[in-house]
Amino acid sequence: MEVIYKFTFEEGSDDMIDLKLIQNATAMYLALSEIREQTRQWYKYGDRKAIPVEEIRDTIWDITAEHVELDKLGG
């Protein structure tokens, strides 16, 4: 199967953002998979009653930054 995406890149078009999102789809998928696995480990194997919000936030930011350069996606 072949899929072809067509972009016009006209002034004021969102095509550049769409292209960048498509190009980074695999990296975003990997980041979400890693976040999902981390949350599973916290709750299935963790011995703490609660996880600080700051730890959750920092972990999500670190995983996301490891896989995707969000500042380069624009939007």
C-alpha positions as CSV (number, residue, x, y, z in Angstrom):
1,M,0.0,0.0,0.0
2,E,1.2,3.5,-0.8
3,V,0.1,6.7,0.9
4,I,0.9,10.0,-0.6
5,Y,0.4,13.3,1.4
6,K,0.1,16.4,-0.7
7,F,1.0,19.8,0.7
8,T,0.5,23.2,-1.0
9,F,2.6,25.4,1.2
10,E,0.6,28.5,0.3
11,E,1.0,31.6,2.4
12,G,-1.1,31.4,5.5
13,S,-1.4,27.6,5.1
14,D,-1.1,25.2,8.0
15,D,0.6,22.6,5.7
16,M,4.1,23.2,7.2
17,I,2.8,22.4,10.7
18,D,0.9,19.3,9.4
19,L,4.1,18.1,7.6
20,K,6.1,18.4,10.8
21,L,3.5,16.6,12.8
22,I,3.5,13.7,10.2
23,Q,7.2,13.6,10.2
24,N,7.3,13.3,14.0
25,A,4.4,10.9,14.4
26,T,6.7,7.9,15.3
27,A,8.6,9.9,17.9
28,M,5.4,11.1,19.5
29,Y,4.1,7.5,19.5
30,L,7.3,6.3,21.2
31,A,7.0,9.1,23.8
32,L,3.4,8.2,24.6
33,S,4.3,4.5,24.8
34,E,7.1,5.3,27.3
35,I,4.8,7.5,29.4
36,R,2.2,4.8,29.5
37,E,4.8,2.2,30.6
38,Q,6.1,4.6,33.3
39,T,2.6,5.1,34.7
40,R,2.0,1.4,34.7
41,Q,5.3,0.8,36.6
42,W,4.4,3.5,39.2
43,Y,1.0,2.0,40.0
44,K,1.7,-1.7,39.5
45,Y,5.1,-2.0,41.0
46,G,5.5,1.1,43.1
47,D,5.3,0.9,46.9
48,R,4.3,4.5,47.4
49,K,0.8,5.5,48.3
50,A,1.0,8.7,46.1
51,I,3.4,10.1,43.5
52,P,4.1,13.8,43.7
53,V,2.6,15.9,40.9
54,E,6.0,17.4,40.2
55,E,7.6,14.0,39.7
56,I,4.8,13.0,37.2
57,R,5.1,16.3,35.4
58,D,8.9,16.2,35.2
59,T,8.9,12.6,34.0
60,I,6.4,13.4,31.2
61,W,8.4,16.4,30.2
62,D,11.7,14.5,30.2
63,I,10.3,11.6,28.2
64,T,8.7,14.0,25.7
65,A,11.9,16.0,25.3
66,E,13.9,12.8,24.8
67,H,11.7,11.9,21.7
68,V,10.2,15.0,20.2
69,E,11.5,18.6,19.8
70,L,8.2,20.3,20.5
71,D,9.5,23.8,20.1
72,K,10.4,22.9,16.4
73,L,6.9,21.7,15.6
74,G,5.5,25.3,15.7
75,G,1.8,26.0,16.1
